[in-house]
Amino acid sequence: MGRQTRERAVAIAQAAEAAIAAQWVNVNQGNDNGNRQMHQLVEQFLKLKPAKFTRKGDPEAAPRWIEDPEKAFEVLGCTEEEKVTPAVYRLQDTADDWWKAAKGRVFPEGTTPNWTIFTKVFNGKYFSETAQGQKMLEFQQLRQNHMTIDQYEAEFSRLSRYAPRMVENPLDRARRFRDGPRPELRSRLISLNPRDYDKLYERGQMVERDMKERPATSGSRFMPARDNRRFGKRPMMGNRRFVPLVRRNNGKPVYQSNQNC
């Protein structure tokens, strides 16, 4: 019964969200046959649960948010003109306030909204040139250090998006990837033909796995028994401790007893 209640609540929330979206479309763009089609598009768009954007988080949140609705647009077959309306509905809080103030300037009355123009303006607001330059610098300075080869590849792929000109050539992409691993791994990759990025990454995985397995199979299988005599220790005899000699003034050695009188 609890599960059915939750599912019903989700369905009601989605219906309410779609109704609000329809009102938003009608208020902002009139109410004709074309807008009824846009209403249906917005409903389909919301069913795919695209991400919201609130301006909170790191600078990478902006370009990641642009990529998220792009996947939904591809599924729905949206044109460049159709993308803006459902996307801006996912702007929240201060981002929504920004767009309401900027919309008339970006798309004056009588101008058809265009996704390319919108993304340029959006990134200019939330992913500044300074932030873009910082991400590009992070990519240029990327080294494997203590990461595994898989973690290094993930970081390489993530940061390379902010330096597309540096990796647009497959050969340049492979060379940059090859130069980042630790010296002991890089020395075994440098002799490979770096033209194929995927094969270079796969070989890196193999080399790293081999380097991890080699120490486990090396070394002696048997540890020698420890001989106390090598360390100057005398063996214990019964319960008696070894007692050193005590010399008296007459020069004759005597043994000191460890037993109580």
Long-range contacts (C-beta under 8 A, 24 or more apart in sequence): 14-46, 14-47, 17-46, 18-42, 18-43, 18-46, 21-46, 21-86, 21-89, 24-89, 25-85, 28-85, 29-85, 38-82, 38-85, 38-86, 41-76, 41-78, 41-82, 41-85, 41-86, 42-85, 42-86, 42-89, 44-76, 45-69, 45-72, 45-76, 45-86, 46-86, 48-72, 48-75, 48-76, 50-86, 50-87, 50-90, 51-90, 52-90, 52-91, 52-92, 53-90, 53-91, 53-92, 53-95, 53-126, 54-92, 54-93, 54-94, 54-95, 55-93, 55-94, 55-95, 55-126, 59-126, 59-127, 59-128, 59-131, 59-134, 59-135, 60-127, 60-135, 61-126, 62-122, 62-123, 62-126, 62-127, 63-123, 63-127, 63-161, 63-162, 65-90, 66-119, 66-122, 66-123, 73-115, 80-114, 80-115, 80-116, 81-112, 81-113, 81-114, 81-115, 83-115, 83-118, 84-113, 84-114, 84-115, 84-118, 85-113, 87-115, 87-118, 88-118, 95-126, 98-125, 132-162, 135-159, 135-162, 135-163, 136-162, 136-163, 136-166, 138-162, 139-163, 139-166, 140-166, 142-180, 143-180, 143-181, 143-182, 144-180, 144-181, 144-182, 144-185, 145-182, 148-208, 149-181, 149-185, 149-201, 149-204, 149-205, 149-208, 150-205, 152-180, 152-181, 153-177, 153-201, 153-204, 156-180, 170-195, 170-196, 170-197, 171-195, 173-197, 174-200, 177-201, 184-211, 185-211
